Amino acid sequence: MNYSYNPEADALYVQVIDGRRIDHTEELPDGIVADLAADGALLGIDVMAASHGWDTSALLEQFPLDERDADFLGQLSLISWPAMNRLPPSISAPNPAARDRVNVLA
């Protein structure tokens, strides 16, 4: 899972699956837009106004993820994004190498 944050737009993008083509998007509650493959697989999510926090329950109800990824998204939803430029040590990334893959766009 990779993700990037744009502080000017206060927008967070989380890439759930890499290497597949986005076929369509679906709007969910809390300013979340899901990027979907033709078969309905969740490829990524855009979170508008990410600094205000967001609820992952509708997303996870509609697009179940494994427990680690679901927990990781839950932790991402609690971060105060404008103050962040990298993932804090208290958050455990599903892939330890992902800890340094927060990309803050200036």
C-alpha positions in Angstrom: 0.0 0.0 0.0 1.4 3.4 -1.1 0.0 6.8 -0.3 0.6 10.4 -0.9 -0.7 13.6 0.6 -1.2 17.0 -1.1 -1.3 19.7 1.7 -2.6 22.4 -0.7 -5.6 20.3 -1.7 -5.8 18.6 1.7 -6.1 15.4 -0.3 -4.8 11.9 0.5 -4.4 9.2 -2.1 -4.0 5.6 -1.0 -3.0 3.0 -3.6 -4.4 -0.4 -2.5 -3.4 -2.4 -5.6 -0.7 -1.5 -8.1 -0.5 -2.3 -11.7 -4.2 -2.5 -12.7 -6.2 -0.1 -14.8 -8.8 2.1 -13.1 -12.1 1.5 -14.9 -14.4 3.7 -12.9 -14.8 5.6 -9.6 -17.5 5.5 -6.9 -18.2 8.2 -4.3 -18.5 7.1 -0.7 -19.3 9.0 2.5 -16.7 11.3 4.2 -15.3 12.6 0.9 -13.9 9.3 -0.2 -13.7 8.4 -3.9 -12.9 4.7 -4.6 -10.9 3.8 -7.8 -12.2 0.5 -9.1 -11.1 -2.0 -11.7 -13.6 -3.4 -14.2 -14.2 -6.4 -12.0 -15.0 -4.1 -9.0 -11.7 -4.6 -7.2 -10.6 -1.6 -5.0 -7.5 -0.2 -6.5 -7.2 3.0 -4.5 -9.0 5.7 -2.6 -8.9 9.5 -2.7 -9.8 11.3 0.5 -10.8 14.9 0.3 -10.3 17.1 3.4 -8.1 14.3 4.9 -7.0 16.6 7.8 -10.6 16.5 9.1 -10.4 12.8 9.7 -12.5 10.2 7.8 -14.5 7.1 8.7 -13.3 3.9 7.1 -16.4 1.8 8.0 -18.4 2.4 4.8 -15.4 1.8 2.7 -14.5 -1.5 4.5 -18.1 -2.6 4.5 -18.3 -2.3 0.7 -14.7 -3.3 -0.1 -13.4 -5.8 2.5 -9.6 -5.8 3.0 -7.5 -8.1 5.0 -7.2 -7.3 8.6 -3.7 -5.7 8.4 -4.7 -3.4 5.5 -8.0 -2.5 7.2 -6.2 -1.6 10.4 -3.6 0.4 8.5 -6.3 2.5 6.7 -7.9 3.0 10.1 -4.6 4.4 11.5 -4.2 6.6 8.4 -7.7 8.1 9.0 -6.6 9.4 12.4 -3.4 11.3 11.3 -3.4 15.1 11.3 -2.2 15.3 7.7 -1.0 18.9 7.4 1.5 18.4 10.2 2.9 15.2 8.7 5.8 14.6 6.3 6.3 11.0 7.2 4.5 8.2 9.0 5.0 8.4 12.7 6.8 5.5 14.4 3.7 4.6 16.4 1.9 3.5 13.2 2.8 0.0 12.0 2.7 -0.2 8.2 1.6 -3.5 6.6 4.9 -3.5 4.9 7.7 -2.1 7.1 9.4 -0.6 4.0 6.2 1.4 3.5 6.9 3.5 6.6 9.1 5.8 4.6 6.9 5.9 1.5 4.7 8.7 2.6 4.9 11.2 -0.2 4.0 14.8 0.8 3.4 16.9 -2.3 4.5 20.5 -2.0 
